[in-house]
Amino acid sequence: MDYISTRGLSPAVDSAQAVLSGLAPDGGLYMPEVIPAFDWQRCLTLSAQQMSAEILKALLPDIPDMDTLVKNAYTGKFETEDLTPTVPVGDFQVLELFRGPTSAFKDVALSMLPQLLTAAKKEKGIAEEIRILTATSGDTGKAALVGFRDVPGVSICVFYPYGGVSQVQRAQMVTQEGSNVHVCAVEGNFDDAQTGVKNIFAACQGKRLPFLLSSANSINIGRLAPQIMYYFRSYADLLARKTIALGDKVDFSVPTGNFGDILAGYLAKRLGLPVGKLICASNANNVLTDFLTTGIYDRRRPLLKTTSPSMDILVSSNLERLLYLLSGDTALVSGLMNELNREGVYTVPGALLATIQREFWAACCDDAKAQEIMSRVYRDWGYLCDPHTASGFAAAEDYLRATGDKTPMVVLSTASPYKFPAAVLRAIGGDTGGTEFEQMARLEKITGVPIPAPLAALQGKPELHTDVIEKEDMPAYVLGLE
């Protein structure tokens, strides 16, 4: 299958090479030239692992033995064989994406990506080490570190914004063991770290290095494609409970900052799944809400620190893929991305905005609203959710009030409440004093909801990665790693 760059200035590659490269040489993102035909109805009859394998076979056909890769990625690593269960909460359904080894939605993709990458490396006969570069706003880093720990022929370097992740998220990363893992804080915000990673790729283009660069961020199609599965899994769960009949549409409210999680839902729709509206849920960093409402993408604003730090993002990389998918115009996409890099803003043509708005709706939720939602969801339905998930609830409610749409609604729950214990405790009236680990213990005592074992095990573990650098020093740091 041919993969092309969203910017149209790089040669087409096959799906294995797209996974290996991560970013196209022209700075664009790889996408299939044509979305393949897919038997979506049959897919709904399969187990979660089988669903994943069938979807990945369709999108990444040049990587062999996908059934074995999926089995290796997921077996015994999640709390449930369904991987991502959907449970009813009030008027909505909640898709729980935090049942994996790091208690965040990134586990679904980042358990799979190392399998895809090493298989693609073998398929291409590559002997050199692959060095994975990743910027994280909190969750990607730990999930990538766990996935790539001690994988032969691969090393990984994770950059996170200094002071820009929760204490639990930081502890997850800086205590990570493994002979091939590196973690470094960057003075700046997530966008600085993400831009730094992209600049390293650009600077190394065409140079002879002792390693090959790739990425575990969702700029890599091998990171994005595995996320499609959980939309199918959720739809199948609703079918099994007779909440819907086959062919009925389902709306999804998706907390997202980098636009990857919601783009996976749109790709599920393009594969045939009866997805209705995709509601883009943002926090106070509402650049996506503004864009989906006005067609103007403007990152020229301060990046706010919120209680939902994984969405503290102003440059949403995967939006570029959506612009390509809905316009089919690589020259337009390339021009818009150049405008964003040069001016910090771009405006899409009116016809393209209308097309986007037929598929997507958007709302944002500040910290005060998220606190009110967390409080109410726990009080009314006994369900404990984190601030990111709260933004999904808020956007879903805003959408229903604005449209009166009666289509069944699934809210994606992207992280365990125990990753953000202070915000959750505050919402339910608990004492927020002490460390985040003391807060986790208090939250468990109040609610009876158990702390995920991997998070409970963090307290007292030694910090192994304590480097802090300026964003300008990221290239030298990567080149200097042993």
N, C-alpha and C positions, 0 to 999 in steps of 0.2 A: 504493500500500500504506500502510495506517495504521500509524504508530508511536506507541506510548503510553509514558508515563513509568512506571517501576517503582514509583513512589509514588502514581500515580493521581490527582494533583491538578492536572495540566496538560492542556490540550486536546491531542487527537491531532494529529499532523502527518504529512506524507508523508515518504518516505525522503530526498528531497533536503533538506528542511528539517531533518530529524534530523541529517544530516551537517553542515549549516551551523551548527546551534546547539551541537552537542557535548553540552551538559548541558541537561536539561529545566528550565523555570523553577521547578519545585517542588524542585529539587535532585536529582531522580531521574535515572536513565539510560534512554535510549530503547531500546525493543525492539519488534520487529514484533508486532502484536496477534495474528497467527497465523503460525506457521512455514509457508512455502509448500510445496506439493507440488514434488518435484524428481526428475528422472531421474538418480539417482546412478550407475546402471550405465553409462549412456551417458557420463557425465562421466569415468569411469575410462578411457575409450578416447581421451581428448583429450590434447593437449600441456599443459604447465604453464600457459602463458598462456591457452589456451582454457578449461582448467578454471577458472581465476580469473575469466574473463569470464562464464562460465555461472553460477557461484555468485553473483557480484555482480549479475548481471541478475535473479536470483531474489530476492535480499534487498534490492536497492536499485533497483527497477524505474523509479523516477521520475527517474533520472539517465540521459540518453540516450547512445547511441554507445559502449557499454561496451567493445566490441572495440578501438576506437581508443585509448581511455583506458588499457587494459591494455597495449597495444603500446607506447604512449608511456612508460608507467611502467617497464617491465622490459627492453625491447630494448637489448642491449649493456651493461647495467649489472651483470650477475651473471657469475660465473666459468663458469657452465654454463647451457645453454638449459633444462635441467630446473629451474633456479632453486634447488631444495632436494633434492639427491640423498639417497637412503637407501643406506647401505653396511653390510655385515655386520661385526660386531665381536664375536668370541667367541660366546656364546650369544644375543646380542641383535642387533637391527638399530639403526643409529644414523641418525637423520634430521638431516642437516647443514643448519642454518639460518643459517650464517655465511658464505655464499658471495657476499654482496652487497657494496655499496660501503663499508659501515662495519664489516663483519665481525661482525655480530650479527643475531639473528633479527628485530629490529625493522625491518630493511631491507625485508622482504616487504611489510609493511603501510605503512611510511612512504615507500616509493617510489610507492605507489598513492594514498595519502590526498590529496596535492596535486592529483592529477588529478581525484579525486572532488569535492574542495572547489571547485575553479575551475569545473568543469562544473555543479555544483549552484548556484553563484553566478550563472552565466550563465542557467541555467534559470529561476531566480527573479527575474531582472532586477535584481539588486542592484548598485548602483554604488559603494557605500561600500567603503573598505578593510576587509579582514578581518584582525584581529589574533589570531594563534594564541598561546595561552598553554600552556606545557608544563612540568611538573615531571618531572625525570628522576632515576633512581637510577643512571644511568651510560650506558645504551645508547640509550634513546629520544631523548635530546637530540641527539646527533650525527646519528642517522638522520633526525630531523625537520629539522634544520638543512640537511642535504644535500638533502632532498626539496623544501623550500620556498625554497631559495636563489634569489633574484631572480625568483620567481614574480610576475607583474604583479598588482597589486591586493591583495597579501597581505604582511603582515609577521609575524615570529615572534619570540617572547621565550621563552627557555629558562632555567629556574631549576634549579640543582643544589645538593646539600648541600655546604657548604664542608668540605673534608677527607674527604668521604664517597664519593668515586669514585676509581678507580685513576688513576695518573699518565698512563697512555695514554688513558683515557677523558677525563680533563680536557684533555689536549693536543688531542684530537680536537675538542673544543668551543671552547676559547678561541682556537684558530687559524683558526676557520671564517671564510672570506671571504663577502662578499655585502652588497649595499646595504640589504637588508631584514631582517637577522638581528641579534639581540641575545642575549647570554648573561650571566647574573649568578649568582654564588654566594650562597647563603643561609646565615646562621649558624643551624645546626640540622641536623636529619636529613631524610631523604626525606619522611617523613610530614608534617613541618612545611611543606616546599615544596608537597606535594600539597594539603594542607589550605589553604594560602595561595592557591593557584590556585582552588580551589573557592570560597573566601570572596570572591575578586575577582568571580567570576561572580555570586555571590549579591548582593554590594554594588552591582553595576552593573545589576541587574535593574530594568527600567522607566525607567532614566535615559537621557537623550539624550547620546550620545557621538559623536565624529567617526569612529568605527569600530565594526564589529561584532566581538564576541568569539567565538572558537571554540577548540577544543582538539585537540592531536595526541596526547594520552594515550588509553589504551584506554577511557576513559569515552566517547569518541566512537565511535559504531557504524561510522563510516567507517574507523576505525583497526582495529577488531576484525574486521570481516567479511572483509578480505583474508587474514587468517591461517588461515581455514578451508581454503583451497586446499591447504596443505602436508600436511594429513592425507590428503586424497584422493591427492595425488602419492605419498606414502609407500605407501599401500595399493596403488596401481597398480604401483609398483616391486616390491613383494613378489609381486604377481600375475605380473609379467613374469619374475621369477626362479623362479617356481613354488614359492616358499616357502609360499604359500597358494593355495587355490582360491577362485573367486568366491563370496562369501557367508560365507566363514570370518571369524570374529571376530579382531580384532587389539587387543591391549592397548597403551596408550601411557603411558610414564612421563615426566612433564613438570615440569622445573624451573620454578617460578613463585612470584612474590611478590605481584603485583597481581591474580592469578587470570585474567588475560586470555588468556594462552597456552593454558591448559588449558580455559577456557570455549570457545575456538574449536574444540577437539576435541569438546566436548559438542554444539555447534551442528552440527558435521559429522555426528554421530550422529543428531541430529534431522532432518537432511536425508536420512538413509537409509544413510549409510556404516556398515558392520558393525563399529563400534567396541565393544570389550569393556569392560574396566575402564579407567578413567582414574586413574592413580596420581599424586597430587599430591606433588611432591618439594620440600621446604623445606630451608633451612639451619638454623642454630641459632636463628634467629628463627622459632620453630615455631608461630606463632599459627594457621596454617591446619591443621597437623597436629592440634593440640589441638581445633580446631573440628570437623574431620571425624571425630574420634574420639568427642567428648563432646557436640557440639551447642552448646557454649558458646564464643562468640567474645569474647575478653578481650584488649584491647589494653593493659591496665594492667600493663605490664612494660617493663623497659629495652630499648631497641633496641640490639642488639649489632652491632659492626662486624666483618665476617667477610671471608674471602678471596673470597666470592661476593657482592659489594656490590649487584648488581642485584636481589637477593632480600632485601636488608636493609629490610624493609617490615613494618609492623604493622597498617596499614589497607588491606585488599585490596579495592579499589573494585569490581571486577567480580563479587565474591561476591554483591553485591546483585542482579545480573542472574540469577544461578543461583537465588537464593531466589524471585525472581518466576517464573522458568520452571517450577520444580518445585512451587510452591504456587498460582500463578495468583491470588494474593491481594495486591493492591496495598496494602490497608490494613494487612495484617500486615507487609509489607516496610517501609512508611513508619514504622510503630511501632518496628520493630527498629532502623532507622537512627536514629530519634530517641533511642532508648535508648543506642545506641553513642555518639552525639554528646554526650549528657547525662551518661551514667554510665561510658562506656568499655567496656561489656560488654553482651551480650544472649545469650539462650538461645532456640533455636528449639524449636517443639513437637516432641514425640517422633515423631509420624507423619511430619513433614517430615524429621527427621534420618534416619529409616529409609529414606525415599525417596532422600535424598542418598547414603546409604551403599550403596545398590544400584548406584549409578553410579560412585562414587568411593572410592578408598582413599588413605591418606596415610602418609608417613614423613618423618623429618627426618634431616639429616646435618650434623654439626659439622665444623669445619675439619680436625681430625685425621683423621676418617673420609674426608673428601674427598681429603686428601693420600694416604692409603693406597690409595684407589680410583684416583687418577691414576697412582700408581706402578705398581699392579698391571696396569691396562689397558695401559700402555705396555710394561711388562716382558713380559706374556704375549702380547699381540696386536700390539704395535708401533703402537698408536693413541694419538695425543696428544690429550688432552681438557682442557678448562678446569674450574675448580672448580664452576661451575654444572652443567655436564654430568655431573660426578662425582656430584653430588647425585642426578641422575636415575638413574645406574647404581646408586647405593646403595639408593634407594627401590625400584627394580625388583628387586634381589636380596632386599631385605627382604620384598617382596610374595610372591616365589616361595617363600621359606622359610616364610612364614606360611600360605600357601594351597595350595602344590603345584600351582597353576594351570599348565597346559601350553600355554596360548594363546600364539602368537607375540608377542614383546614388542619394541616400538620405543621407544628412548630418544631424546628430543629433545635435540640438541646446540645450545645457544642462543648460543654465542659462540666466537670463535677463541681458542685457547690463548694466542695472542700478545697478547691484551688483558689478560692476568693473568700475565705472564712469571715474576714472583718465585715465586708459588705453584706454578706448573708446574715450574720449575727445582728448587725445593725437593723436590718430589715425586719427581723422577727422579734426584736426587742431584747436581744441578749447583750451581755457585757462584752465590749470589744477590746478590753485591756489585754496587755501581754503580747507575746510573740504570736505569729500566725499558727504555730504548732499548738500553743496553749489555746488559741481560739478554736482550732479544729477539735480539740478534746472537749471544749465547752459546747460546741455545736452538736457533737455526737451525743453528749449527755442530755441536752435539751430535747433533741428531736428523735433520738433512737435510730437515726440513719447512720449506718456504719461508715467509718472512714475507709476509703479504698486502701487496701494493704500496701501498695507501693508508696502512697503518700505518707502513711503512718510510719513507714520504715525510714523516711528521710531524716527525721530528727536525730541529731548527734553524729551524722555521717560527716567525715572530714571533707573540707573543701579542697578539691584537686586542681581547680582552674580559677585563677584569681587575676588574670591579666586584664588591664583596662588601657585602651589606646585611643588616640584621636582618629577621626574618620579618615583623615588623609593618610594615615599609616597602615590602612588595611592591606594594600597590595604588598608592601614590604613584609607584613606579618605573615601573609599566606606563602610568599616565596621563601620565607625563612624557616618554615616548619620542617621538622625532621620527620 
